[in-house]
Amino acid sequence: VIRNNGGRDWSPCLIMWNQDINYWVGAVTGHNTAAQSGPMYNAWFFQVRGGMKPVDKLDIMASVSYANADKKPTAQWLYNDYGYEVDLTATYKITNNLSYMLGAGYLFAGRYYRGESDSNSVSNDFLVLNKLTLTF
């Protein structure tokens, strides 16, 4: 299957479609074949994002995101909504090429992850992240 991916290096959220979490932890999965892994595809994605720099080296950002599947994987699939995600990050620039990020994300998992049965239960997910980034 050839997919028009949203970009392999674009991670719009800390949990949904995040390349780092996919690499280190694995895909966000649900019932049947419901999963989010790798670059974004099959989604209508909406995000409100804002941030501030209280001091020169500190960047604080918050976002609220919503995603909905464009197409259901099978004819028996019940729902399209991936859910909502709320993220808060603070990034401190230690040197010109080294930064430290502390982040927290909460995914209000949508009914898409129930797959083909309404009796499947789905739990919300959260993430607390510490990350050092070295750029060259």
N, C-alpha and C positions, 0 to 999 in steps of 0.2 A: 504494500500500500504506500503510495507516494502522498505525503502530507505537506501542506504549506505551513510550516512551523512559524511561530511568532518570534523566533530567534533563540538560539541555544544559549546565549549569554545574557538573556533578559530574564530577571527574576523579579516579577512585579510584587510578590508577597513573600513573607517568611515561610509559609507552609505551602500554599497552592502554587504549583508550577515553579518551584524553586529548585534550581540546578544543584545547589549545595546540599539541600536536604535529600534530594534524589540520589546524589552520589554517595553521601556518608551514611544515610539511614535507610533509604529505599523509598518506594512509591507510597503515596497516600492511597490506601486501598479501601474497598467496600465489598459488598456481596456480588456474586457472579463475577463479571469481568470489570466491575467498576474500579477505576484507578486513575490517578493523576500522576504521571511521571514524565520527565523530560520536558521538552519545549511545549508551549501552549498550542493546542489545536482543538477543534470542535468546541469552541466557547464564544459566548458573548460575554465580554468582560468590562466591568465598570469600576472605576476607582476614583475616590476623592482623597487627595493627598495634600498635606501641608507641613511646613517646617519652619524652623527658626535657628539662628546662630546667635546665642546669647553672648558668646565670646568668639574670638577669631578661630580657635582650634576645635570648637565643639559645635556639632550639627545635630539637632534634634528633629525627628521626623515622625509623623503619625499618618496612618492611612486607614481607610475603610473601603473594602472591596466586595463586589458581588459578581458571581459568575453563574452562567446558565449554559447548559449544553445546547449546541446548535442542532445536533441530530442525536437521537437515541441509538445506542449500539444495536438493539434488536427490536423487532415489532412488539415483543412482550414487555419491554422496558417501561416502567411506570412513570418516572419523573425526569425532569430536565435540570432542576436546580442543584448546582454544586454547593451553594451556600454563601455565607458572608464570612469575611476575615477582617479582624482588627489587628493592626500592627503598630508598635511603638519602638523606635530605635534611637539610640544616642551614639554618635560616632565622634571619637576624639582623635585628632591628628597629632600623633606623637612626634614624628619627624616628617620631612617632605615625602618619604615613600613608605611610611609605616603608620597604620591607623588601627585603633581598637574600637570595636563595636559591641555594644550590649543591646540586645533586642528581645522583645516579647511579642508573641503572636497568639491569637486565639481564633480557631476556625469553628464557626457555627455550622456544622456539617449539614449539607442539604439532603433532600430525599433522593437525589440521584444515586447515592451510594447504597440505597436499599435494593437496587437491581430490579429483579423481576417479581419480587414479592413484598407486599406491604407489611408482612409479619416480621421481616428482617429488621433488627434494631441497629441503629447507628448512633455512635457517640461523638460528641464534640471533641476537638483536639486542641492542644496548646503546645507552645514551644518557648523555652527560654534559651537564649543563644549568647555565647561569648565568642568573639571572632577577632583574630589578628589578621590584617591584610598587608602584605608586602608587595608593593608595585615596583616594576623596573622601568 
